[in-house]
Amino acid sequence: MPHREAGDNEPMEKTWSIRQVHPSDAERIGVHGQFREAPGSERQILCANWLRPRIESGRYVGWFAMDGDCVIGGAGAILLDWGPTRANPGGVMARINNVFTEHAWRRRGVARALLLAVFAQCEAMGIREFNLGATPEARSLYGTLGFESYPAEMRRRVTAD
Ligand SMILES: CC(C)(COP(=O)(O)OP(=O)(O)OC[C@H]1O[C@@H](n2cnc3c(N)ncnc32)[C@H](O)[C@@H]1OP(=O)(O)O)[C@@H](O)C(=O)NCCC(=O)NCCS
């Protein structure tokens, strides 16, 4: 799916494209998901190892944006066996994660295009509900894509002693 961008003065052909991720992309997705961590951190490796079999089995749906051979962004969703609800009778919920765009490529519609691809793929599987935890800088992006705050949610975390 090529995208055209206009330059300041005249239309300039600058193209990037999106593609589905493969199990061999797990490491890079781990970096996107843990973008605040130092490269090669334990958590990035943990995530990559967790993702690989889930990409293989189809439980993780992911897309990369590519400029030639270079990955410039990514987005995905882990498919959760959540149980049927009125809004989502199929019972599978998509938890959006690993959304990241390289700095030089931000505000050009990369994350939006990736998320729309994730939505389309999930919706084709009958998934009607998507949720996520947003970073402050991503809240407005998600707002433009129809996400709303859901104040009823609570969570309990068990801390190590
Ligand atoms: C958040 C992030 C993924 C956005 O990626 P992006 O490719 O720049 O996003 P897009 O260009 O597709 O943005 C689409 C729209 O979202 C909104 N948006 C995106 N980034 C925004 C920002 N920093 N501030 C305000 N609005 C923003 C705008 O409405 C934008 O449209 P516009 O540029 O026409 O105004 C990117 O800033 C990033 O990688 N941040 C670090 C990782 C992160 O926070 N990920 C989210 C995890 S939940």
The ligand as a Tripos MOL2 file, in Angstrom:
@<TRIPOS>MOLECULE
LIG
   48    50     1     0     0
SMALL
NO_CHARGES

@<TRIPOS>ATOM
      1 C1          2.4270    8.1130   19.1340 C.3       1 LIG1
      2 C2          3.1480    7.7620   17.8330 C.3       1 LIG1
      3 C3          3.0520    6.2530   17.6120 C.3       1 LIG1
      4 C4          2.4400    8.5020   16.6770 C.3       1 LIG1
      5 O1          3.0190    8.0530   15.4630 O.3       1 LIG1
      6 P1          2.9020    8.9040   14.1000 P.3       1 LIG1
      7 O2          3.2840    8.0050   12.9970 O.co2     1 LIG1
      8 O3          3.6300   10.1680   14.2690 O.co2     1 LIG1
      9 O4          1.3420    9.2140   14.0890 O.3       1 LIG1
     10 P2          0.4930    9.7220   12.8180 P.3       1 LIG1
     11 O5          1.3320   10.5810   11.9580 O.co2     1 LIG1
     12 O6         -0.1740    8.5570   12.1880 O.co2     1 LIG1
     13 O7         -0.5830   10.6240   13.5570 O.3       1 LIG1
     14 C5         -1.9270   10.6440   13.1630 C.3       1 LIG1
     15 C6         -2.6620   11.6640   14.0020 C.3       1 LIG1
     16 O8         -2.5440   11.3630   15.3910 O.3       1 LIG1
     17 C7         -2.3880   12.5870   16.1400 C.3       1 LIG1
     18 N1         -1.0420   12.6410   16.7170 N.ar      1 LIG1
     19 C8         -0.0080   11.8110   16.4790 C.ar      1 LIG1
     20 N2          1.0680   12.1560   17.2320 N.ar      1 LIG1
     21 C9          0.6920   13.2310   17.9650 C.ar      1 LIG1
     22 C10         1.3490   14.0490   18.9310 C.ar      1 LIG1
     23 N3          2.6330   13.8070   19.3040 N.pl3     1 LIG1
     24 N4          0.6650   15.0680   19.4780 N.ar      1 LIG1
     25 C11        -0.6170   15.3410   19.1210 C.ar      1 LIG1
     26 N5         -1.3020   14.5800   18.1990 N.ar      1 LIG1
     27 C12        -0.6580   13.5510   17.6420 C.ar      1 LIG1
     28 C13        -2.6220   13.7090   15.1480 C.3       1 LIG1
     29 O9         -4.0220   13.9220   15.0810 O.3       1 LIG1
     30 C14        -2.1180   13.0740   13.8720 C.3       1 LIG1
     31 O10        -2.6410   13.6560   12.7160 O.3       1 LIG1
     32 P3         -1.9490   15.0140   12.1340 P.3       1 LIG1
     33 O11        -0.4690   14.7860   12.0970 O.co2     1 LIG1
     34 O12        -2.5860   15.1270   10.7660 O.co2     1 LIG1
     35 O13        -2.3520   16.1090   13.0790 O.co2     1 LIG1
     36 C15         4.6420    8.2340   17.8520 C.3       1 LIG1
     37 O14         4.7020    9.5580   18.3220 O.3       1 LIG1
     38 C16         5.5240    7.3540   18.7190 C.2       1 LIG1
     39 O15         6.0960    6.3680   18.2400 O.2       1 LIG1
     40 N6          5.6490    7.7040   20.0110 N.am      1 LIG1
     41 C17         6.4780    6.9140   20.9450 C.3       1 LIG1
     42 C18         5.8280    5.5610   21.2130 C.3       1 LIG1
     43 C19         4.4300    5.6560   21.7580 C.2       1 LIG1
     44 O16         4.0840    6.5060   22.5780 O.2       1 LIG1
     45 N7          3.5850    4.7330   21.2860 N.am      1 LIG1
     46 C20         2.2260    4.6070   21.7000 C.3       1 LIG1
     47 C21         2.1160    3.5130   22.6660 C.3       1 LIG1
     48 S1          0.4740    3.4310   23.3490 S.3       1 LIG1
@<TRIPOS>BOND
     1     1     2 1
     2     2     3 1
     3     2     4 1
     4     2    36 1
     5     4     5 1
     6     5     6 1
     7     6     7 2
     8     6     8 1
     9     6     9 1
    10     9    10 1
    11    10    11 2
    12    10    12 1
    13    10    13 1
    14    13    14 1
    15    14    15 1
    16    15    16 1
    17    15    30 1
    18    16    17 1
    19    17    18 1
    20    17    28 1
    21    18    19 ar
    22    18    27 ar
    23    19    20 ar
    24    20    21 ar
    25    21    22 ar
    26    21    27 ar
    27    22    23 1
    28    22    24 ar
    29    24    25 ar
    30    25    26 ar
    31    26    27 ar
    32    28    29 1
    33    28    30 1
    34    30    31 1
    35    31    32 1
    36    32    33 2
    37    32    34 1
    38    32    35 1
    39    36    37 1
    40    36    38 1
    41    38    39 2
    42    38    40 1
    43    40    41 1
    44    41    42 1
    45    42    43 1
    46    43    44 2
    47    43    45 1
    48    45    46 1
    49    46    47 1
    50    47    48 1
@<TRIPOS>SUBSTRUCTURE
     1 LIG1         1 GROUP 0 **** ****
